Amino acid sequence: MSDRRSFQSFHPFARLARLLDSYPAGDENPILLSIGEPKNQPPAFVAEEIAGAAASWSSYPPPRGSETYRAACADWLSGRYGLSAGMIDPQRHLLPLPGSREGLFFAVVAAVQTYRGAEPPAVLLPNPFYHVYASSALAVGAQPVFVPATAASGFMPDYQALDPALLDRTVFCFLNSPANPQGAAAGLDYLAELLTLARKHDFVVGFDECYAEIYDSAPPAGALQAAAALGGSLDHLLVFHSLSKRSSAPGLRCGFVAGDASLIDGLDLALRVGGAGVSLPILAAGTRLWREEAHVEANRNYYRRNFALAERILGNRFGFRKPDGGFFLWLDVGDGEAAALKLWREAGVRVLPGAYMAEPGPDGINPGARYIRVALVYDAAVTEEGLNRIVQVLGEADDARLAAVPQAAAAEG
Ligand SMILES: Cc1ncc(COP(=O)(O)O)c(C=O)c1O
């Protein structure tokens, strides 16, 4: 368990600012590849829908949103994951969210309400992780348990290997697939086994699938497919989706959570206490976005272009591999913090040291320490320039490392 005890300590960008901000950028045109903020534009109809619903700005956001929005989300889920009619009841199994972040945080607040154990409740999260996961545990006084999601485990956390006593006091478990930052996606078996584990030990799994729509050729599997394969119950399951990445609309603040009816009721209650709701004009735009696929495919093409550039420019440097989903590169540069500093000072390229998204394990090793996270969110021209600068600054060291690999193998053999 970490002894760092502040939201700030888990916040990667606060740490990045401390690392870089006392140095000027090493290029008059800095390139900011540190933040995963989509830069492609959402469709023009978003503005039309918002304007068309302008009369409802004078209403508070209804806590459960609008029927048309929930129906659009349920229909999208059924189509995307091939669910049988009726598995998702839009009245009982769905809530709108302002993106996924607020729901992820409040789902832990809701889950801990019913915990009656004598020992502190535990929240499981992958390591590296999206900082909100750890902060939600912190906010409710739960123990965050950082479970390695490294190359050795296919970049997915091995929750099955945890001590049953720990699993028994677990209230909530996060799974991010496709994962930020590694880009790995869980297979259907993995998802089904995690859900089975959660049911056995009575904890909620929050499947964060906000990157589910950003992929190259194969759509990543989803938790609802796993639930369907297990018989169709939504027990112990919440799944989070968002228009931030799917529709390049992070500023819209529009997404949803689907899952077990009693968990949805609990989350609804928590959000009525501390959440903002999603206003009706935003829901009108969101309804249309969930029902429209052409812009999503165009969005995928935007990222396909960027990953094709990465493949060409990086080749086999830094352990490059195309992610199963999402828009991040997770590059093994040996020392991510040193590399981030060098890239900023010498080339004005801002990337995130992997260590800032991870906690050291009991062995003292931070599983993100060797990596940098590079967000390929800009258009092809900026992306190409950024990647070229990365190779110019870090390529020589990596070439030397690659050249040394066969010799090391020969020495061992
Ligand atoms: C893993 C992960 N989950 C959730 C979010 C929250 O996104 P939003 O609230 O815009 O849906 C992000 C944002 O970057 C993320 O990386």
The ligand as a Gaussian input file, in Angstrom:
#p B3LYP/6-31G(d) Opt

LIG

0 1
 C       -8.677000       5.588000     -18.684000
 C       -9.559000       6.783000     -18.696000
 N      -10.765000       6.698000     -18.141000
 C      -11.597000       7.741000     -18.106000
 C      -11.230000       8.964000     -18.636000
 C      -12.198000      10.111000     -18.513000
 O      -12.633000      10.572000     -19.731000
 P      -14.045000      11.287000     -19.907000
 O      -14.520000      11.711000     -18.561000
 O      -13.790000      12.422000     -20.805000
 O      -14.937000      10.242000     -20.510000
 C       -9.982000       9.109000     -19.226000
 C       -9.567000      10.404000     -19.780000
 O       -8.535000      10.642000     -20.261000
 C       -9.123000       7.991000     -19.278000
 O       -7.917000       8.046000     -19.834000

